[in-house]
């Protein structure tokens, strides 16, 4: 399953949003930490929706936003 994400960051913190499902996101001190959390978030979110998630999960960042906000 291909997961398209938006990566928002301010240089010190990262937020990763799943484009196809509003409400699925992860945070981390870096992009790598947020990416590592995304697989679990997608499986958990799919379970909450009552849907199974096809393996393997491939996470692709399709957009990047550098933010001035304290995220």
C-alpha positions in Angstrom: 0.0 0.0 0.0 1.4 3.4 -1.0 0.9 6.1 1.6 1.2 9.7 0.3 2.1 12.2 3.1 2.7 15.9 3.5 5.7 16.8 5.7 5.4 20.0 7.7 8.4 21.1 9.7 9.9 24.2 11.3 13.5 22.9 11.5 13.1 21.5 15.0 10.0 19.4 14.8 8.1 17.4 12.2 4.5 16.7 11.5 3.6 14.1 8.8 0.0 14.0 7.5 -1.5 11.1 5.5 -3.1 12.8 2.5 -5.8 10.2 1.8 -7.2 9.9 5.3 -8.0 13.1 7.3 -7.0 12.6 10.9 -4.0 10.2 10.4 -0.7 11.9 11.3 2.5 11.6 13.3 4.9 13.9 15.1 8.5 13.6 15.8 11.7 15.5 16.7 12.8 14.8 13.1 11.4 13.6 9.8 12.9 10.1 10.4 11.1 9.7 13.8 7.8 10.9 12.3 8.3 8.4 9.4 9.0 5.5 11.7 5.7 6.2 13.5 3.6 6.4 10.4 3.3 2.7 9.6 1.8 2.0 13.1 -0.5 5.1 12.7 -1.9 3.8 9.3 -2.6 0.3 10.7 -4.2 1.8 13.8 -6.3 4.3 11.8 -7.4 1.5 9.4 -8.4 -0.6 12.4 -10.5 2.3 13.8 -12.2 2.6 10.4 -12.8 -1.1 10.3 -10.6 -1.6 7.2 -7.6 -3.8 6.7 -4.3 -2.3 5.5 -2.4 -4.0 2.7 1.2 -4.8 3.2 3.9 -3.8 2.5 3.3 -0.1 3.4 5.4 2.4 1.3 5.4 5.9 2.7 6.1 8.7 0.1 6.4 12.4 0.9 4.5 14.2 -1.9 4.7 17.7 -0.5 6.8 19.6 2.0 5.8 22.7 4.0 8.4 24.7 6.0 6.4 26.4 8.7 7.1 29.4 11.0 4.7 27.9 13.5 5.8 26.1 16.6 4.6 22.6 15.6 
